[in-house]
Amino acid sequence: ELENQLATKSKTLDELKQSLALNGGAEQTPEALSLRIAELCEMVDSTVSQVAQLKTSMQSILEQWKVYDEVYAEVSLMTTRYLYCIDQCKPSLVSLEALRNQVKTLQ
């Protein structure tokens, strides 16, 4: 979206240059307008460069988030498995009387 806006602004700036070349500028001298347009071009170039850097940075961050999501899902699955195993492996609490009855039955 930012790149599209920059392209639109660049086009507008180019049209302004052409207009200046044709009209000569009514309110300001052509030299002053040319300097201002040159400054604006430099600002646009700087902004385009910053957007490219930001895009690269964001792609790197996106890749890191993808790795994080994958690892998180794996850890979550392992945690669920361990909790299930712990739940299945813990001894059931039986009263002393129930144990005596079980011993009598086994004898």
The first five atom37 places (N, CA, C, CB, O) and aatype in JSON, in Angstrom:
{
  "aatype": [6, 10, 6, 2, 5, 10, 0, 16, 11, 15, 11, 16, 10, 3, 6, 10, 11, 5, 15, 10, 0, 10, 2, 7, 7, 0, 6, 5, 16, 14, 6, 0, 10, 15, 10, 1, 9, 0, 6, 10, 4, 6, 12, 19, 3, 15, 16, 19, 15, 5, 19, 0, 5, 10, 11, 16, 15, 12, 5, 15, 9, 10, 6, 5, 17, 11, 19, 18, 3, 6, 19, 18, 0, 6, 19, 15, 10, 12, 16, 16, 1, 18, 10, 18, 4, 9, 3, 5, 4, 11, 14, 15, 10, 19, 15, 10, 6, 0, 10, 1, 2, 5, 19, 11, 16, 10, 5],
  "atom_mask": [
    [1, 1, 1, 1, 1],
    [1, 1, 1, 1, 1],
    [1, 1, 1, 1, 1],
    [1, 1, 1, 1, 1],
    [1, 1, 1, 1, 1],
    [1, 1, 1, 1, 1],
    [1, 1, 1, 1, 1],
    [1, 1, 1, 1, 1],
    [1, 1, 1, 1, 1],
    [1, 1, 1, 1, 1],
    [1, 1, 1, 1, 1],
    [1, 1, 1, 1, 1],
    [1, 1, 1, 1, 1],
    [1, 1, 1, 1, 1],
    [1, 1, 1, 1, 1],
    [1, 1, 1, 1, 1],
    [1, 1, 1, 1, 1],
    [1, 1, 1, 1, 1],
    [1, 1, 1, 1, 1],
    [1, 1, 1, 1, 1],
    [1, 1, 1, 1, 1],
    [1, 1, 1, 1, 1],
    [1, 1, 1, 1, 1],
    [1, 1, 1, 0, 1],
    [1, 1, 1, 0, 1],
    [1, 1, 1, 1, 1],
    [1, 1, 1, 1, 1],
    [1, 1, 1, 1, 1],
    [1, 1, 1, 1, 1],
    [1, 1, 1, 1, 1],
    [1, 1, 1, 1, 1],
    [1, 1, 1, 1, 1],
    [1, 1, 1, 1, 1],
    [1, 1, 1, 1, 1],
    [1, 1, 1, 1, 1],
    [1, 1, 1, 1, 1],
    [1, 1, 1, 1, 1],
    [1, 1, 1, 1, 1],
    [1, 1, 1, 1, 1],
    [1, 1, 1, 1, 1],
    [1, 1, 1, 1, 1],
    [1, 1, 1, 1, 1],
    [1, 1, 1, 1, 1],
    [1, 1, 1, 1, 1],
    [1, 1, 1, 1, 1],
    [1, 1, 1, 1, 1],
    [1, 1, 1, 1, 1],
    [1, 1, 1, 1, 1],
    [1, 1, 1, 1, 1],
    [1, 1, 1, 1, 1],
    [1, 1, 1, 1, 1],
    [1, 1, 1, 1, 1],
    [1, 1, 1, 1, 1],
    [1, 1, 1, 1, 1],
    [1, 1, 1, 1, 1],
    [1, 1, 1, 1, 1],
    [1, 1, 1, 1, 1],
    [1, 1, 1, 1, 1],
    [1, 1, 1, 1, 1],
    [1, 1, 1, 1, 1],
    [1, 1, 1, 1, 1],
    [1, 1, 1, 1, 1],
    [1, 1, 1, 1, 1],
    [1, 1, 1, 1, 1],
    [1, 1, 1, 1, 1],
    [1, 1, 1, 1, 1],
    [1, 1, 1, 1, 1],
    [1, 1, 1, 1, 1],
    [1, 1, 1, 1, 1],
    [1, 1, 1, 1, 1],
    [1, 1, 1, 1, 1],
    [1, 1, 1, 1, 1],
    [1, 1, 1, 1, 1],
    [1, 1, 1, 1, 1],
    [1, 1, 1, 1, 1],
    [1, 1, 1, 1, 1],
    [1, 1, 1, 1, 1],
    [1, 1, 1, 1, 1],
    [1, 1, 1, 1, 1],
    [1, 1, 1, 1, 1],
    [1, 1, 1, 1, 1],
    [1, 1, 1, 1, 1],
    [1, 1, 1, 1, 1],
    [1, 1, 1, 1, 1],
    [1, 1, 1, 1, 1],
    [1, 1, 1, 1, 1],
    [1, 1, 1, 1, 1],
    [1, 1, 1, 1, 1],
    [1, 1, 1, 1, 1],
    [1, 1, 1, 1, 1],
    [1, 1, 1, 1, 1],
    [1, 1, 1, 1, 1],
    [1, 1, 1, 1, 1],
    [1, 1, 1, 1, 1],
    [1, 1, 1, 1, 1],
    [1, 1, 1, 1, 1],
    [1, 1, 1, 1, 1],
    [1, 1, 1, 1, 1],
    [1, 1, 1, 1, 1],
    [1, 1, 1, 1, 1],
    [1, 1, 1, 1, 1],
    [1, 1, 1, 1, 1],
    [1, 1, 1, 1, 1],
    [1, 1, 1, 1, 1],
    [1, 1, 1, 1, 1],
    [1, 1, 1, 1, 1],
    [1, 1, 1, 1, 1]
  ],
  "atom_positions": [
    [[0.83, -1.19, 0.0], [0.0, 0.0, 0.0], [0.87, 1.24, 0.0], [-0.94, 0.0, 1.21], [0.62, 2.19, -0.74]],
    [[1.9, 1.22, 0.84], [2.83, 2.35, 0.89], [3.52, 2.54, -0.45], [3.86, 2.14, 1.99], [3.69, 3.67, -0.91]],
    [[3.92, 1.44, -1.06], [4.59, 1.53, -2.36], [3.66, 2.13, -3.42], [5.08, 0.14, -2.81], [4.09, 2.91, -4.26]],
    [[2.38, 1.76, -3.37], [1.41, 2.33, -4.31], [1.26, 3.82, -4.1], [0.06, 1.64, -4.17], [1.2, 4.59, -5.07]],
    [[1.19, 4.25, -2.84], [1.08, 5.67, -2.55], [2.32, 6.42, -3.04], [0.88, 5.9, -1.06], [2.22, 7.52, -3.58]],
    [[3.49, 5.81, -2.83], [4.72, 6.45, -3.29], [4.74, 6.57, -4.82], [5.95, 5.66, -2.81], [5.17, 7.59, -5.35]],
    [[4.28, 5.56, -5.5], [4.23, 5.61, -6.96], [3.31, 6.73, -7.42], [3.77, 4.26, -7.54], [3.62, 7.45, -8.38]],
    [[2.18, 6.88, -6.75], [1.23, 7.94, -7.08], [1.86, 9.31, -6.84], [-0.06, 7.79, -6.26], [1.73, 10.21, -7.67]],
    [[2.53, 9.46, -5.71], [3.18, 10.74, -5.39], [4.29, 11.05, -6.4], [3.75, 10.72, -3.95], [4.46, 12.2, -6.8]],
    [[5.04, 10.04, -6.8], [6.1, 10.24, -7.78], [5.53, 10.71, -9.12], [6.91, 8.95, -7.97], [6.09, 11.58, -9.78]],
    [[4.41, 10.11, -9.49], [3.76, 10.5, -10.74], [3.3, 11.95, -10.66], [2.56, 9.57, -11.04], [3.47, 12.71, -11.61]],
    [[2.72, 12.32, -9.52], [2.28, 13.7, -9.32], [3.47, 14.65, -9.38], [1.55, 13.84, -7.97], [3.37, 15.74, -9.95]],
    [[4.57, 14.24, -8.8], [5.78, 15.06, -8.81], [6.31, 15.23, -10.24], [6.85, 14.43, -7.92], [6.73, 16.32, -10.62]],
    [[6.28, 14.16, -11.01], [6.71, 14.25, -12.42], [5.8, 15.21, -13.2], [6.71, 12.86, -13.07], [6.28, 15.99, -14.01]],
    [[4.5, 15.13, -12.95], [3.56, 16.03, -13.61], [3.84, 17.48, -13.22], [2.11, 15.65, -13.26], [3.73, 18.38, -14.04]],
    [[4.2, 17.68, -11.97], [4.54, 19.02, -11.49], [5.79, 19.54, -12.2], [4.76, 19.0, -9.97], [5.85, 20.71, -12.57]],
    [[6.76, 18.67, -12.39], [7.97, 19.06, -13.12], [7.63, 19.5, -14.54], [8.98, 17.9, -13.16], [8.1, 20.53, -15.02]],
    [[6.8, 18.7, -15.2], [6.42, 19.01, -16.57], [5.64, 20.32, -16.63], [5.59, 17.88, -17.17], [5.84, 21.14, -17.53]],
    [[4.77, 20.51, -15.67], [3.98, 21.74, -15.61], [4.89, 22.95, -15.41], [2.94, 21.67, -14.48], [4.68, 24.0, -16.02]],
    [[5.88, 22.8, -14.56], [6.84, 23.87, -14.31], [7.62, 24.19, -15.57], [7.79, 23.49, -13.17], [7.88, 25.36, -15.87]],
    [[8.01, 23.16, -16.29], [8.77, 23.37, -17.5], [7.95, 24.12, -18.55], [9.26, 22.04, -18.06], [8.47, 24.95, -19.29]],
    [[6.65, 23.82, -18.6], [5.79, 24.46, -19.59], [5.37, 25.87, -19.18], [4.55, 23.61, -19.83], [5.37, 26.78, -20.0]],
    [[5.01, 26.06, -17.92], [4.45, 27.33, -17.46], [5.5, 28.3, -16.94], [3.43, 27.08, -16.38], [5.31, 29.52, -17.02]],
    [[6.56, 27.81, -16.43], [7.58, 28.69, -15.89], [7.31, 29.13, -14.47], [0.0, 0.0, 0.0], [8.19, 29.75, -13.87]],
    [[6.19, 28.85, -13.9], [5.87, 29.2, -12.51], [5.47, 30.65, -12.38], [0.0, 0.0, 0.0], [6.26, 31.54, -12.69]],
    [[4.28, 30.91, -11.94], [3.76, 32.27, -11.87], [4.13, 32.96, -10.56], [2.25, 32.26, -12.02], [4.47, 34.14, -10.57]],
    [[4.09, 32.24, -9.44], [4.29, 32.86, -8.13], [5.75, 32.88, -7.72], [3.48, 32.15, -7.09], [6.2, 33.84, -7.1]],
    [[6.51, 31.84, -8.04], [7.9, 31.75, -7.65], [8.78, 31.71, -8.9], [8.14, 30.5, -6.77], [8.32, 31.44, -10.01]],
    [[10.02, 31.99, -8.68], [10.94, 31.93, -9.82], [11.14, 30.48, -10.22], [12.3, 32.59, -9.47], [11.02, 29.58, -9.38]],
    [[11.43, 30.24, -11.47], [11.65, 28.86, -11.92], [12.79, 28.18, -11.17], [11.93, 28.84, -13.41], [12.75, 26.97, -10.94]],
    [[13.8, 28.94, -10.81], [14.93, 28.36, -10.09], [14.49, 27.85, -8.71], [16.07, 29.4, -9.95], [14.87, 26.76, -8.28]],
    [[13.69, 28.68, -8.02], [13.21, 28.28, -6.69], [12.31, 27.05, -6.78], [12.46, 29.45, -6.02], [12.41, 26.14, -5.96]],
    [[11.46, 27.04, -7.77], [10.58, 25.88, -7.95], [11.39, 24.65, -8.32], [9.52, 26.17, -9.02], [11.09, 23.55, -7.85]],
    [[12.38, 24.81, -9.15], [13.23, 23.68, -9.53], [13.95, 23.11, -8.32], [14.24, 24.1, -10.61], [14.06, 21.89, -8.16]],
    [[14.46, 24.01, -7.46], [15.12, 23.55, -6.24], [14.15, 22.8, -5.34], [15.74, 24.73, -5.49], [14.48, 21.76, -4.78]],
    [[12.95, 23.33, -5.21], [11.93, 22.7, -4.36], [11.57, 21.32, -4.91], [10.67, 23.59, -4.26], [11.43, 20.36, -4.16]],
    [[11.41, 21.24, -6.21], [11.08, 19.95, -6.83], [12.24, 18.97, -6.65], [10.76, 20.13, -8.34], [12.01, 17.79, -6.39]],
    [[13.46, 19.44, -6.78], [14.62, 18.57, -6.57], [14.63, 18.04, -5.14], [15.94, 19.33, -6.88], [14.93, 16.87, -4.91]],
    [[14.31, 18.91, -4.17], [14.23, 18.48, -2.77], [13.15, 17.42, -2.6], [13.95, 19.68, -1.85], [13.34, 16.42, -1.91]],
    [[12.01, 17.66, -3.23], [10.91, 16.7, -3.14], [11.32, 15.36, -3.77], [9.65, 17.25, -3.84], [10.97, 14.3, -3.24]],
    [[12.04, 15.4, -4.87], [12.5, 14.15, -5.5], [13.44, 13.39, -4.57], [13.22, 14.45, -6.83], [13.34, 12.17, -4.44]],
    [[14.33, 14.12, -3.92], [15.24, 13.49, -2.97], [14.47, 12.86, -1.81], [16.26, 14.5, -2.43], [14.79, 11.76, -1.36]],
    [[13.44, 13.57, -1.33], [12.63, 13.05, -0.24], [11.9, 11.78, -0.68], [11.62, 14.11, 0.24], [11.82, 10.81, 0.08]],
    [[11.38, 11.78, -1.91], [10.68, 10.6, -2.43], [11.66, 9.43, -2.53], [10.04, 10.89, -3.81], [11.33, 8.31, -2.14]],
    [[12.86, 9.69, -3.06], [13.86, 8.63, -3.18], [14.22, 8.07, -1.8], [15.12, 9.14, -3.89], [14.36, 6.86, -1.63]],
    [[14.38, 8.97, -0.83], [14.7, 8.54, 0.53], [13.58, 7.68, 1.11], [14.97, 9.76, 1.43], [13.82, 6.66, 1.74]],
    [[12.35, 8.11, 0.88], [11.2, 7.37, 1.39], [11.09, 6.0, 0.72], [9.9, 8.18, 1.17], [10.78, 5.01, 1.37]],
    [[11.34, 5.96, -0.58], [11.31, 4.68, -1.3], [12.36, 3.74, -0.72], [11.55, 4.89, -2.83], [12.09, 2.55, -0.53]],
    [[13.54, 4.27, -0.44], [14.6, 3.46, 0.16], [14.19, 2.94, 1.53], [15.89, 4.28, 0.27], [14.41, 1.77, 1.86]],
    [[13.59, 3.81, 2.34], [13.15, 3.4, 3.67], [12.07, 2.33, 3.6], [12.64, 4.61, 4.46], [12.06, 1.39, 4.39]],
    [[11.16, 2.48, 2.65], [10.09, 1.48, 2.48], [10.69, 0.13, 2.08], [9.06, 1.94, 1.42], [10.25, -0.91, 2.56]],
    [[11.69, 0.15, 1.21], [12.34, -1.1, 0.8], [13.01, -1.77, 1.99], [13.37, -0.85, -0.32], [12.94, -2.99, 2.16]],
    [[13.68, -0.97, 2.83], [14.31, -1.52, 4.02], [13.26, -2.08, 4.98], [15.15, -0.45, 4.73], [13.45, -3.15, 5.56]],
    [[12.17, -1.36, 5.14], [11.09, -1.8, 6.02], [10.48, -3.1, 5.51], [10.01, -0.72, 6.13], [10.16, -4.0, 6.29]],
    [[10.32, -3.2, 4.2], [9.76, -4.41, 3.61], [10.66, -5.61, 3.88], [9.56, -4.24, 2.09], [10.18, -6.68, 4.25]],
    [[11.97, -5.43, 3.7], [12.92, -6.51, 3.97], [12.86, -6.91, 5.44], [14.35, -6.07, 3.6], [12.85, -8.1, 5.77]],
    [[12.81, -5.92, 6.29], [12.76, -6.17, 7.74], [11.47, -6.92, 8.1], [12.84, -4.83, 8.52], [11.51, -7.86, 8.89]],
    [[10.36, -6.5, 7.54], [9.08, -7.14, 7.85], [9.04, -8.58, 7.35], [7.93, -6.33, 7.22], [8.44, -9.44, 8.0]],
    [[9.66, -8.85, 6.21], [9.7, -10.23, 5.7], [10.51, -11.11, 6.65], [10.3, -10.27, 4.29], [10.14, -12.25, 6.9]],
    [[11.6, -10.57, 7.16], [12.41, -11.31, 8.12], [11.61, -11.6, 9.39], [13.69, -10.54, 8.46], [11.65, -12.71, 9.92]],
    [[10.91, -10.6, 9.87], [10.1, -10.77, 11.08], [8.98, -11.79, 10.84], [9.49, -9.41, 11.52], [8.69, -12.61, 11.7]],
    [[8.38, -11.73, 9.67], [7.31, -12.69, 9.34], [7.84, -14.12, 9.33], [6.7, -12.36, 7.97], [7.17, -15.03, 9.82]],
    [[9.03, -14.32, 8.79], [9.63, -15.65, 8.78], [9.9, -16.12, 10.21], [10.94, -15.66, 7.96], [9.68, -17.28, 10.54]],
    [[10.38, -15.21, 11.06], [10.64, -15.58, 12.46], [9.35, -15.93, 13.18], [11.36, -14.43, 13.19], [9.34, -16.85, 13.99]],
    [[8.26, -15.24, 12.9], [6.97, -15.56, 13.52], [6.47, -16.93, 13.05], [5.93, -14.48, 13.18], [5.9, -17.68, 13.84]],
    [[6.7, -17.24, 11.78], [6.29, -18.55, 11.28], [7.02, -19.66, 12.02], [6.55, -18.66, 9.76], [6.42, -20.66, 12.42]],
    [[8.34, -19.47, 12.21], [9.13, -20.46, 12.95], [8.61, -20.56, 14.38], [10.64, -20.07, 12.94], [8.47, -21.66, 14.91]],
    [[8.33, -19.42, 15.0], [7.79, -19.41, 16.36], [6.47, -20.17, 16.44], [7.59, -17.96, 16.85], [6.28, -20.98, 17.34]],
    [[5.58, -19.92, 15.5], [4.29, -20.62, 15.49], [4.46, -22.13, 15.38], [3.41, -20.11, 14.35], [3.78, -22.89, 16.06]],
    [[5.38, -22.56, 14.5], [5.62, -24.0, 14.33], [6.15, -24.62, 15.62], [6.61, -24.25, 13.18], [5.69, -25.68, 16.05]],
    [[7.13, -23.95, 16.24], [7.71, -24.47, 17.48], [6.68, -24.46, 18.6], [8.96, -23.66, 17.88], [6.61, -25.39, 19.39]],
    [[5.89, -23.39, 18.66], [4.86, -23.3, 19.69], [3.85, -24.44, 19.56], [4.14, -21.95, 19.61], [3.45, -25.05, 20.55]],
    [[3.44, -24.73, 18.33], [2.49, -25.83, 18.11], [3.1, -27.16, 18.54], [2.06, -25.89, 16.63], [2.42, -27.98, 19.15]],
    [[4.36, -27.36, 18.22], [5.04, -28.6, 18.6], [5.14, -28.73, 20.13], [6.43, -28.65, 17.97], [4.89, -29.8, 20.69]],
    [[5.52, -27.65, 20.8], [5.64, -27.67, 22.25], [4.27, -27.88, 22.89], [6.27, -26.36, 22.77], [4.14, -28.61, 23.87]],
    [[3.27, -27.25, 22.35], [1.91, -27.41, 22.88], [1.45, -28.86, 22.77], [0.93, -26.49, 22.13], [0.86, -29.41, 23.7]],
    [[1.74, -29.49, 21.63], [1.36, -30.89, 21.43], [2.11, -31.79, 22.41], [1.65, -31.32, 19.99], [1.53, -32.69, 23.01]],
    [[3.41, -31.53, 22.57], [4.21, -32.34, 23.51], [3.71, -32.17, 24.94], [5.7, -31.96, 23.42], [3.65, -33.14, 25.7]],
    [[3.36, -30.96, 25.31], [2.84, -30.7, 26.66], [1.54, -31.45, 26.89], [2.62, -29.19, 26.88], [1.33, -32.03, 27.96]],
    [[0.68, -31.44, 25.9], [-0.59, -32.17, 26.01], [-0.34, -33.67, 26.17], [-1.48, -31.91, 24.78], [-0.99, -34.34, 26.97]],
    [[0.61, -34.19, 25.39], [0.94, -35.62, 25.51], [1.48, -35.95, 26.89], [1.98, -36.02, 24.43], [1.08, -36.95, 27.5]],
    [[2.39, -35.12, 27.39], [2.96, -35.37, 28.72], [1.89, -35.31, 29.8], [4.06, -34.36, 29.02], [1.87, -36.13, 30.72]],
    [[1.0, -34.33, 29.7], [-0.07, -34.24, 30.69], [-0.97, -35.47, 30.65], [-0.9, -32.97, 30.46], [-1.41, -35.95, 31.69]],
    [[-1.25, -35.97, 29.45], [-2.06, -37.17, 29.31], [-1.35, -38.36, 29.95], [-2.36, -37.45, 27.82], [-1.95, -39.14, 30.69]],
    [[-0.04, -38.49, 29.65], [0.73, -39.61, 30.22], [0.76, -39.53, 31.75], [2.17, -39.62, 29.67], [0.58, -40.54, 32.43]],
    [[0.98, -38.35, 32.27], [1.02, -38.18, 33.72], [-0.33, -38.54, 34.32], [1.4, -36.74, 34.1], [-0.41, -39.18, 35.38]],
    [[-1.39, -38.13, 33.65], [-2.73, -38.43, 34.15], [-3.0, -39.93, 34.13], [-3.78, -37.69, 33.32], [-3.63, -40.46, 35.05]],
    [[-2.52, -40.61, 33.1], [-2.75, -42.05, 32.98], [-1.86, -42.86, 33.92], [-2.52, -42.5, 31.55], [-2.23, -43.96, 34.34]],
    [[-0.7, -42.33, 34.25], [0.27, -43.09, 35.03], [0.14, -42.89, 36.54], [1.65, -42.73, 34.6], [0.68, -43.68, 37.31]],
    [[-0.55, -41.87, 36.96], [-0.58, -41.66, 38.42], [-1.48, -42.7, 39.07], [-1.08, -40.22, 38.75], [-2.54, -43.05, 38.56]],
    [[-1.03, -43.18, 40.2], [-1.79, -44.24, 40.88], [-3.11, -43.68, 41.42], [-0.96, -44.86, 42.03], [-3.2, -42.53, 41.86]],
    [[-4.08, -44.52, 41.37], [-5.36, -44.09, 41.91], [-5.31, -44.22, 43.44], [-6.54, -44.95, 41.31], [-4.7, -45.15, 43.98]],
    [[-5.92, -43.32, 44.1], [-5.93, -43.33, 45.56], [-7.04, -44.27, 46.04], [-6.13, -41.89, 46.13], [-8.22, -44.07, 45.78]],
    [[-6.59, -45.29, 46.74], [-7.54, -46.29, 47.21], [-7.47, -46.31, 48.74], [-7.22, -47.71, 46.6], [-6.4, -46.15, 49.34]],
    [[-8.59, -46.52, 49.34], [-8.63, -46.56, 50.81], [-7.99, -47.86, 51.32], [-10.09, -46.45, 51.32], [-7.84, -48.83, 50.58]],
    [[-7.62, -47.85, 52.58], [-7.01, -49.01, 53.2], [-7.97, -50.19, 53.19], [-6.59, -48.68, 54.63], [-7.56, -51.33, 52.97]],
    [[-9.22, -49.93, 53.42], [-10.23, -50.99, 53.43], [-10.36, -51.63, 52.05], [-11.59, -50.43, 53.88], [-10.49, -52.85, 51.94]],
    [[-10.32, -50.82, 51.01], [-10.42, -51.36, 49.65], [-9.2, -52.23, 49.35], [-10.54, -50.22, 48.62], [-9.32, -53.27, 48.69]],
    [[-8.03, -51.82, 49.81], [-6.83, -52.63, 49.6], [-6.92, -53.96, 50.34], [-5.58, -51.86, 50.07], [-6.53, -54.99, 49.8]],
    [[-7.45, -53.96, 51.57], [-7.6, -55.21, 52.31], [-8.56, -56.15, 51.59], [-8.11, -54.93, 53.72], [-8.3, -57.36, 51.51]],
    [[-9.65, -55.61, 51.06], [-10.59, -56.44, 50.33], [-9.97, -57.03, 49.07], [-11.82, -55.63, 49.98], [-10.22, -58.18, 48.72]],
    [[-9.14, -56.22, 48.4], [-8.47, -56.71, 47.19], [-7.47, -57.82, 47.55], [-7.75, -55.53, 46.47], [-7.35, -58.8, 46.81]],
    [[-6.76, -57.69, 48.67], [-5.81, -58.73, 49.12], [-6.59, -60.0, 49.43], [-5.0, -58.26, 50.38], [-6.15, -61.09, 49.05]],
    [[-7.72, -59.9, 50.11], [-8.53, -61.1, 50.44], [-8.98, -61.77, 49.15], [-9.77, -60.72, 51.32], [-8.94, -62.99, 49.04]],
    [[-9.41, -60.97, 48.19], [-9.88, -61.52, 46.93], [-8.76, -62.25, 46.19], [-10.45, -60.42, 46.06], [-8.96, -63.32, 45.64]],
    [[-7.61, -61.66, 46.2], [-6.46, -62.27, 45.52], [-6.01, -63.57, 46.22], [-5.29, -61.27, 45.45], [-5.57, -64.51, 45.57]],
    [[-6.13, -63.6, 47.54], [-5.74, -64.81, 48.27], [-6.72, -65.92, 47.96], [-5.67, -64.55, 49.79], [-6.57, -67.03, 48.48]]
  ]
}
